[in-house]
């Protein structure tokens, strides 16, 4: 599995679009900042076919240190839940089945080109 950094993503988008790298970087960073702000306010973000981000409150609980077996109180905390959208789920299952069957085609070459506009 390969790790793609924000910088690499920005470079790819700048290369595929007619925008300069600095402009793309500012847009991507603003987008990410807005997601963080909205989740911080407890809002739900839905991106059709991609997925849904939700801020959730995890309840306080008692855990156990595995080394000392000592009980530890874990305070409540907010986490983010992500639910995969329809199109992403479809693409992920297609790429998994291609890997399992040994199909050497790339994701771009094998993925459907028509997308719903909803």
Phi, psi and omega in degrees: 000138182256144176260129178252126181271166177300321179300315180295321178296316178299315179300317179298314182295319178297321180292322182276347181244178180265014183263151177287156182302320180297322179293314179298318180299317180294320179295313180298315181295320177297317178301311180295320178298320179295320177299313179299315180299314182294317178294324177296331178274000179085012181278159179258135178247126181240123175244107184312136179067346179265301179162182183233132174256131177225140175272129182235147175266121177268128185292155175295149181207170175251127179246177180227130176289120184295333180284310186261351184060016178284138177284138182229132177278125178254120182288163176294152177209159178267136177230172178245131176254138177238127176250125184292137179276171185302308184293319179296317179301316179297313181296319180294319180291325177294317181291327178292317180291327177293318178296320181292325181273353179081016178291123185272004181292151178279164180301316183295321182287330186263346185279151179292144183268340180275136180232148177283148183260018180279000000 
